[in-house]
Amino acid sequence: MAGKLKITLVKSPIGAIPKHKATVEALGLRKLNKTVEKPDNDAVRGMIWHVKHLVKVEEI
């Protein structure tokens, strides 16, 4: 795990529980279908695991 992850918001967090909304915001995702690149580490992987139903992840 030394590369980067490309994370795309594919489902709206409007109906999600507040903790999931905060996690999506902390990942830097503010609008639907927007993509951010984050380092591939345990902290980011944990955040992705909690909102895996809202995001799409690609390893780059």
ABEGO torsion letter per residue (X at the ends): XABBBBBBBABBAAABBAAAAAAAAAAGBABBGBBBBBBBBAAAAAAAAAAAAABBBBBX
